[in-house]
Amino acid sequence: MSTIHHCKIIDIPKISSDKGSLSFLESNSIIPFDIKRVYFTYDIPSGAERGGHAHKEQHEIVIAASGSFNIIIDDGNEKKKIFLNTPHKALHIVSGIWRELNDFSTGSVVLVMNSGLYEEQDYIRNYNEFKVEND
């Protein structure tokens, strides 16, 4: 069974110069899985919350491409709040972990990479169901 201790911050390489900074990602190297799907959320209204689900099988990488936000990860027994505010740090969320995102700064962009294609049956969207499956 997965715990929040399996979720890790990943340092993304950052190359900086007087022209700006560049960071890059590679499947099965920096990212510990094959990337099958990428999406991003933006224009997030003040006070909004995102996430509110767990994946049965898929892993995710979450990056604050712009701005900042909190991610609360929860394994059913323990919770942890993680603050993301730079595009060269990512959070690897393993399968079986509930996640909620909140406290978005103005202009935040959340970049997410998944280990699988979109499959509704991989989602647990009800927290009580999640708790039952993780007891």
C-alpha positions in Angstrom: 0.0 0.0 0.0 1.3 3.5 -0.9 2.0 6.1 1.8 2.7 9.8 1.5 6.3 8.9 2.2 6.5 7.3 -1.3 5.7 10.8 -2.8 8.9 12.7 -3.4 10.0 16.2 -4.5 12.0 15.9 -7.8 14.7 18.4 -8.6 14.3 19.4 -12.3 17.5 20.5 -14.0 17.7 24.3 -14.3 20.1 26.1 -16.7 20.2 29.8 -16.1 21.9 32.6 -18.0 21.4 36.3 -18.5 18.8 35.3 -21.2 16.6 33.4 -18.7 16.3 29.9 -17.4 15.5 26.6 -19.1 14.4 23.3 -17.4 13.8 20.0 -19.1 12.1 16.7 -18.3 12.9 13.2 -19.6 10.8 10.0 -19.2 12.3 7.2 -17.1 15.2 9.5 -16.1 14.2 12.7 -14.3 10.5 11.5 -14.4 10.4 8.0 -13.0 7.9 6.7 -15.5 6.8 6.9 -19.2 4.8 10.1 -19.6 1.5 9.2 -21.3 -0.5 12.4 -20.8 0.2 16.0 -20.0 -2.3 18.7 -19.1 -2.3 22.0 -17.4 -4.8 24.1 -15.5 -4.8 27.9 -15.5 -7.1 30.9 -15.0 -7.8 29.4 -11.6 -10.2 31.7 -9.6 -9.3 33.0 -6.2 -10.4 30.5 -3.5 -10.7 27.6 -5.9 -9.7 24.0 -5.0 -8.6 21.4 -7.5 -7.8 17.7 -7.3 -10.0 16.0 -4.8 -9.2 12.5 -6.1 -6.8 9.6 -6.0 -5.6 7.3 -8.8 -5.8 3.5 -8.4 -2.8 2.8 -10.8 -1.5 6.0 -12.3 1.4 8.2 -11.0 1.5 11.9 -11.5 4.1 14.6 -11.6 2.8 18.1 -10.5 4.8 21.3 -11.2 4.0 24.9 -10.5 4.9 26.1 -14.0 3.9 29.6 -12.8 2.8 31.0 -9.5 2.4 29.0 -6.4 -0.1 26.6 -4.7 -0.4 24.0 -1.9 -0.9 20.3 -2.5 -2.3 18.2 0.4 -1.4 14.6 0.0 -3.2 12.0 2.0 -2.8 8.2 2.3 -5.8 7.7 4.5 -3.7 7.7 7.7 -1.4 10.6 7.3 -1.6 14.0 5.5 1.1 16.4 4.4 0.9 19.9 2.9 3.5 20.7 0.2 4.0 24.2 -1.2 5.1 24.4 -4.8 6.3 27.7 -6.2 9.0 27.2 -8.7 9.1 25.3 -12.1 12.3 23.4 -11.3 10.7 21.5 -8.4 8.1 18.8 -9.0 6.0 16.5 -6.8 5.8 12.8 -7.7 2.5 11.5 -6.4 2.3 7.7 -6.5 -0.9 5.7 -7.0 -3.3 5.4 -4.1 -2.7 8.9 -2.7 -5.5 11.4 -2.3 -4.6 14.9 -3.4 -6.1 18.4 -3.1 -4.7 21.6 -4.5 -5.5 25.0 -3.0 -4.3 28.5 -2.1 -3.4 29.4 -5.7 -1.6 32.6 -6.4 -2.9 34.9 -9.1 -1.7 33.6 -12.5 -0.8 30.1 -11.3 -0.3 27.4 -13.9 -0.4 23.8 -12.7 1.4 21.4 -15.1 0.6 17.7 -14.6 2.2 14.6 -16.2 0.5 11.2 -15.9 1.8 7.7 -16.3 -1.4 6.7 -18.1 -4.0 8.0 -20.5 -7.3 9.4 -19.1 -9.3 6.5 -17.7 -12.2 7.4 -15.5 -12.1 3.9 -13.8 -8.6 4.8 -12.5 -10.0 7.7 -10.4 -11.4 7.5 -6.9 -13.4 10.7 -6.5 -15.2 10.0 -3.2 -13.1 10.5 -0.1 -15.1 8.0 1.9 -14.6 5.4 -0.8 -10.9 6.2 -0.8 -10.7 5.7 3.0 -12.4 2.3 2.7 -10.0 1.2 0.0 -7.0 2.2 2.1 -8.0 0.7 5.5 
